[in-house]
């Protein structure tokens, strides 16, 4: 029945400014109105709605104002350079500084590589890919480089 996530929404303070930022991520505008824009994440499959609103003042929490995009494993290895080439700064997350990212997260028996950054309104954005879904034990948070050294 459920095949994936079709849409997610984020609040923004200045729609035009946010449109320019999300275009840097190579997302295509699907629809735009006065205080609303939808970007295709994967055309015909998923999109992101940006709403110009004062709700952007809602304090950040992982359950609010956060989007994680699935990327291929080979792409996560180039994500830092790709983001930096677009003028987008990686942020420290889980105590891992930008220069050590992408990082590897362990959620029970699953390991995912991720890199974190923010849009102009402080919404937390993440590029993420599964590495292993069958770990025999939890792994510590580490850089992807450290993960590769341990697992190759």
Buried (B, 14 or more C-beta within 10 A) or exposed (E): EEEEEEEBEBBBBEBEEBBEBBEEBEBEBBEBEEEBBBBBBEEEEBBBBBBBBEEBEEEEEEEEBBBBBBBEEEEBBEBBEBBEEEEBEBBEBEEBEBEBBBBBBBEEEBBBBBBBBBBBBEBBBBBBBEBBEEBEEEBEBBBBEBBBEEEE
